[in-house]
Amino acid sequence: MDDQEWPGMGWIGIATGHELTVTGTLRPEVVCRTAAGSVLAKVPAGVKKDPDAERLAALCDRLGERARAVRDLVESWMVRSLPVPAAVLEAVWDDPVWRETLTDLVIAPIAGGAPDLGRCEPLKEGIWTQADAFAIPHPLLLGDELLIWRARNLKQVVEQVRRETWTRPASMDRTVGEVGFHAYFESGGAFERRVHDLGGRIKRDAARFTVHAPEPLGIEIGVDWSGPMSPAYLERMRFTSGGGEIGDIAWSEGVRILMALYAHRSGDDSPEAADAYADYCDFHEGEPGTVAASSVAKPTRDGLLRAGAVLAGTPASSDEDECVAVRYEHPVLDEPVVELVRRAAVDGDKAEKSLYDLVPVAETGVGAVHAGRLGFLASALHR
């Protein structure tokens, strides 16, 4: 390979005579070429020990962590169907991580304080000019259109239209918060890893998770688990709703976690997940018309902010702060790195990024966020 195959990349020379750069968006890595311009299949061991190579390797690690954080943030916006200001989409789009993570997600413009699901479109460059804010709706909200979206060739980094959804019969009591499922897992260690992969932890006799829709709601899955060297048994899932109504999205996300665990059970004598869930729904289905209309309240401004939303406009109280899109550049990166940071944490973010030679070049206010607790570095530098 020669330099023509690496357009726009910045290279830095090191003492060995080699030149280095960084490539890759979601999984960045260091690339090395000789003084003659030939790109090597891998970085030589002697080059890896060069201080500049070590700094670029650290940069790759940090960019990889950040890519996962961006993915998790966008997924949280989708799962909670939070509003996203057009200013946010425009400010982050030049960053390849944000762009790749957001592209092809189905979005709906916010109209009258709610997503207009009749005007859904795939997220593409420039679409933010059509409204002041958008939602990335949970697939459950797409209703019958979900099958149509699934048939389209959308390349989504964040699983949206192909995310599993689980619904209840319309006549089922929405305060029923326990799902009885039994499964055996030969390896307690594998079961524990699966719990962690799904965002939970095992404490005493339960695997504990949190779902958001958008308010947080706890889930406890009863387990008999004695450590990684012993088998594990799954007994039932319970929403910690205190007998209150469980919203459709919270229900779907909770059952999704349960089914993801159930799918990794040992043995083949238990029913498939879909069949077992259908039996459960049949058993708990109520008489038509006996269930009152949903009483799940529309989230308040404070509730949305605490759930992680960025709201258009300026902060409205002392519990809010400005959300700032900070743009960074690096000599080897051909596109910028853009971070969304609350105003009070900007100095701390710049200090942390300076460890990786990322230089701040611009700041843009994009909305309001919850003024939560600052990290140690941000607290120390905040005036």
C-alpha positions in Angstrom: 0.0 0.0 0.0 1.1 3.6 -0.6 0.1 6.9 0.8 -2.5 7.4 -2.0 -4.7 4.8 -0.1 -4.7 6.9 3.0 -6.1 10.3 1.8 -6.2 13.1 4.3 -4.4 11.2 7.0 -1.8 13.1 9.1 1.5 11.3 9.7 4.1 12.0 12.3 7.8 11.0 11.9 9.6 9.2 14.7 13.3 8.5 15.5 13.4 5.2 13.7 12.6 6.8 10.4 9.1 5.4 10.3 5.9 7.5 10.2 2.7 6.8 12.2 -0.9 7.7 12.0 -4.2 6.5 13.4 -7.1 4.9 11.4 -10.4 3.4 12.2 -13.5 5.0 13.7 -15.1 2.7 16.2 -11.9 0.6 16.7 -9.0 2.9 16.1 -5.5 1.6 15.7 -2.0 2.8 15.0 -0.7 2.4 11.4 3.0 2.5 10.4 4.8 3.2 7.2 8.4 3.2 6.1 10.4 6.2 5.1 9.8 5.2 1.5 6.0 5.4 2.1 5.2 1.7 2.2 2.4 1.0 4.8 3.3 -2.0 6.9 0.8 -4.8 7.8 1.6 -4.3 11.5 3.6 -2.0 13.7 7.1 -3.4 14.3 7.9 -4.2 17.9 10.8 -1.7 17.9 8.5 1.1 16.7 5.9 0.3 19.4 8.5 1.3 22.1 8.9 4.8 20.7 7.4 7.4 23.0 5.3 8.9 20.1 4.0 5.4 19.2 3.1 4.8 22.9 1.2 8.1 23.0 -0.7 7.2 19.8 -1.5 3.8 21.2 -2.9 5.5 24.3 -4.9 7.9 22.0 -6.4 4.8 20.3 -7.4 3.3 23.6 -9.1 6.5 24.7 -10.8 7.0 21.3 -12.1 3.4 21.5 -13.5 4.0 25.0 -15.1 7.2 23.8 -16.7 5.4 20.8 -18.3 3.0 23.2 -19.5 5.8 25.4 -21.0 7.6 22.4 -22.8 4.4 21.4 -24.1 3.9 24.9 -25.3 7.6 25.1 -27.2 7.4 21.7 -28.7 4.0 22.8 -30.0 5.7 26.0 -31.6 8.4 23.9 -33.3 5.7 21.8 -34.4 3.4 24.6 -35.8 6.4 26.6 -37.1 8.1 23.4 -35.6 11.4 24.6 -35.7 14.6 22.6 -32.5 15.6 20.8 -32.1 19.2 19.7 -31.2 19.8 16.0 -28.3 21.8 17.3 -26.8 18.7 18.9 -27.0 16.7 15.6 -25.5 19.5 13.6 -22.6 20.1 16.1 -21.5 16.5 16.4 -21.9 15.4 12.8 -18.4 16.2 11.6 -17.1 13.7 14.2 -16.9 10.3 12.4 -17.8 8.4 15.6 -21.0 10.4 16.1 -21.8 10.3 12.4 -21.4 6.6 12.1 -23.4 6.0 15.3 -26.3 8.2 14.3 -26.6 7.5 10.6 -29.7 5.5 9.6 -31.3 5.7 12.9 -35.1 6.2 12.5 -35.9 9.7 13.9 -39.2 11.6 14.3 -39.5 15.4 14.6 -40.8 16.7 17.9 -44.1 18.5 17.4 -46.3 19.8 20.2 -43.9 18.3 22.8 -44.1 14.7 21.3 -42.5 12.8 18.5 -44.5 13.0 15.2 -44.3 9.3 14.4 -46.1 9.8 11.1 -43.0 11.7 9.8 -40.2 9.3 10.6 -37.1 9.3 8.4 -33.6 7.7 8.6 -31.1 10.1 10.0 -28.9 11.6 7.3 -26.8 14.7 7.0 -28.8 17.9 7.0 -32.0 16.5 8.2 -31.7 18.7 11.4 -32.9 21.7 9.3 -36.5 20.2 9.3 -37.3 20.7 13.0 -35.9 22.2 16.2 -35.7 18.8 17.9 -36.1 15.1 17.1 -36.7 11.8 18.9 -35.0 8.5 18.2 -38.1 6.4 19.0 -37.9 3.1 20.8 -38.9 0.5 18.2 -42.1 -0.3 20.2 -43.3 3.2 19.3 -43.0 2.5 15.6 -46.0 0.1 15.8 -47.0 -1.6 12.6 -44.4 0.4 10.7 -41.6 -1.5 12.5 -41.8 -4.4 10.1 -41.5 -2.0 7.2 -38.4 -0.4 8.7 -36.9 -3.8 9.3 -37.3 -4.6 5.7 -35.2 -1.6 4.7 -31.4 -1.9 4.3 -30.5 0.3 7.3 -27.0 0.0 8.7 -27.4 0.9 12.3 -24.6 0.9 14.8 -27.1 1.2 17.6 -29.7 -1.6 17.3 -33.0 0.1 16.9 -35.4 -1.4 14.3 -34.0 -4.9 14.9 -34.1 -4.6 18.7 -36.3 -7.3 20.2 -39.6 -6.0 21.5 -42.0 -7.8 23.9 -45.6 -6.7 24.2 -48.4 -7.7 26.6 -52.0 -8.4 25.6 -54.1 -5.3 25.6 -56.3 -6.7 28.4 -53.5 -7.7 30.7 -53.3 -5.9 34.0 -50.5 -3.3 33.6 -49.6 -3.5 37.3 -48.6 -7.2 37.1 -44.9 -6.9 37.7 -43.6 -10.5 38.0 -42.7 -12.9 35.2 -42.1 -16.5 36.2 -39.4 -18.2 34.2 -37.2 -21.1 35.2 -33.9 -22.0 33.6 -30.7 -23.9 34.5 -27.2 -22.8 33.6 -24.4 -25.3 33.8 -21.7 -22.6 34.3 -22.2 -20.0 37.0 -19.3 -18.1 35.5 -20.9 -17.8 32.1 -24.2 -16.8 33.6 -22.5 -14.0 35.6 -20.7 -12.7 32.5 -24.0 -12.6 30.6 -25.6 -10.7 33.5 -22.7 -8.2 33.3 -22.9 -7.9 29.5 -26.6 -6.9 29.9 -25.7 -4.2 32.4 -26.6 -6.0 35.6 -24.9 -7.4 38.7 -25.6 -10.3 41.0 -26.2 -9.3 44.6 -27.3 -12.0 47.1 -30.2 -13.9 45.6 -30.9 -11.7 42.6 -29.5 -10.3 39.4 -30.3 -6.6 39.4 -30.9 -4.3 36.5 -32.3 -0.9 35.7 -34.5 0.0 32.7 -35.5 3.5 31.8 -38.7 4.7 30.0 -37.5 7.4 30.7 -37.7 7.2 34.5 -35.5 4.5 36.1 -37.2 1.3 37.2 -35.4 -1.5 38.9 -35.6 -5.2 37.9 -34.7 -8.1 40.1 -34.3 -11.6 38.6 -34.3 -14.2 41.2 -31.3 -16.6 41.0 -29.7 -19.4 42.9 -26.0 -18.7 42.2 -23.1 -19.8 44.4 -20.2 -18.6 42.3 -18.6 -19.1 38.9 -17.7 -22.7 39.6 -21.2 -23.8 40.4 -24.3 -24.1 38.3 -26.9 -21.3 38.4 -30.7 -21.3 38.4 -33.0 -18.6 37.2 -36.4 -18.4 38.9 -38.4 -15.2 38.0 -38.2 -11.6 37.2 -39.8 -8.8 39.3 -40.2 -5.1 38.5 -39.6 -3.0 41.6 -42.6 -0.8 40.8 -44.3 -1.0 44.2 -47.5 -2.2 42.6 -47.7 0.8 40.2 -48.3 0.6 36.5 -45.4 -0.6 34.3 -45.1 1.3 31.0 -44.9 -0.6 27.7 -41.3 0.3 27.0 -40.1 -0.6 30.5 -41.9 -3.9 30.2 -40.4 -4.6 26.8 -36.9 -3.8 28.0 -37.2 -5.9 31.2 -38.5 -8.9 29.3 -35.8 -8.4 26.7 -33.2 -8.8 29.5 -34.9 -11.9 30.9 -35.1 -13.5 27.5 -31.5 -12.7 26.7 -30.5 -14.6 29.8 -33.0 -17.4 29.2 -31.6 -17.9 25.6 -28.3 -19.0 27.2 -29.8 -21.7 29.4 -28.3 -25.2 29.4 -30.2 -28.2 28.2 -32.8 -28.5 25.4 -35.9 -29.8 27.2 -37.4 -26.3 28.0 -39.6 -24.3 25.6 -38.1 -21.7 23.3 -38.3 -18.1 24.7 -41.1 -16.9 22.4 -43.2 -20.0 23.2 -42.6 -19.7 26.9 -43.5 -16.0 26.9 -46.7 -16.7 24.9 -47.8 -19.2 27.5 -47.1 -16.6 30.2 -49.2 -14.0 28.4 -52.1 -16.4 27.8 -52.1 -17.2 31.5 -52.2 -13.6 32.7 -54.5 -12.2 30.0 -57.5 -10.4 31.7 -61.1 -9.9 30.5 -61.4 -7.4 27.7 -62.2 -3.9 29.0 -61.2 -4.6 32.6 -57.9 -2.7 32.4 -58.1 1.0 32.9 -56.5 3.3 30.3 -52.8 3.9 30.9 -52.0 6.3 33.7 -48.3 6.7 32.9 -47.7 10.4 33.1 -45.9 12.4 30.5 -42.3 13.1 31.6 -41.7 16.6 33.1 -38.8 18.8 32.0 -36.9 17.8 35.1 -37.6 14.1 34.5 -36.3 14.3 31.0 -33.1 16.1 32.0 -32.5 13.6 34.8 -33.0 10.8 32.3 -30.1 12.2 30.2 -31.9 14.4 27.7 -30.4 17.5 26.1 -33.2 20.1 25.8 -33.2 22.9 23.3 -32.7 26.4 24.6 -30.9 27.8 27.7 -30.8 26.5 31.3 -34.1 27.3 33.1 -33.0 26.8 36.7 -30.0 26.3 39.0 -30.5 22.5 38.5 -29.6 22.9 34.9 -26.4 23.7 33.0 -25.6 24.6 29.4 -24.6 21.7 27.2 -21.5 22.5 25.1 -20.2 20.8 22.0 -16.4 21.0 22.4 -14.5 20.4 19.1 -10.9 18.9 19.3 -8.3 18.3 16.7 -5.1 16.1 16.6 -2.3 16.1 14.0 -2.9 12.5 12.9 -6.7 12.7 12.8 -8.3 14.0 9.6 -11.6 14.7 11.3 -12.4 16.3 14.6 -13.4 14.8 17.9 -16.6 16.4 19.4 -17.6 16.0 23.0 -20.9 16.9 24.6 -20.0 18.4 28.0 -21.9 20.5 30.5 -20.4 24.0 30.8 -19.1 23.4 34.4 -17.1 20.4 33.1 -15.5 21.9 30.0 -12.2 22.8 31.7 -11.9 19.3 33.1 -12.7 17.8 29.7 -10.0 19.9 28.1 -7.4 18.9 30.7 -8.2 15.2 30.2 -8.0 15.5 26.4 -4.7 17.3 26.6 -3.2 14.1 27.9 -3.7 12.7 24.4 -2.6 15.8 22.5 -6.2 16.7 21.6 -6.4 20.4 21.1 -9.7 22.3 21.6 -10.5 24.5 18.7 -14.2 25.5 19.1 -17.1 25.5 21.5 -20.8 25.6 20.7 -23.7 25.8 23.1 -26.4 23.3 22.0 -29.0 23.2 24.8 -29.6 22.5 28.5 -28.7 19.4 30.6 -29.1 18.3 34.2 -26.5 19.9 36.5 -25.5 16.6 38.1 -22.4 15.9 40.2 -19.1 16.8 38.6 -16.2 14.4 38.4 -13.1 15.0 40.4 -11.1 16.7 37.7 -14.0 18.9 36.6 -14.7 19.8 40.2 -11.1 20.8 40.8 -10.9 23.0 37.7 -14.4 24.5 37.9 -14.4 28.1 39.2 
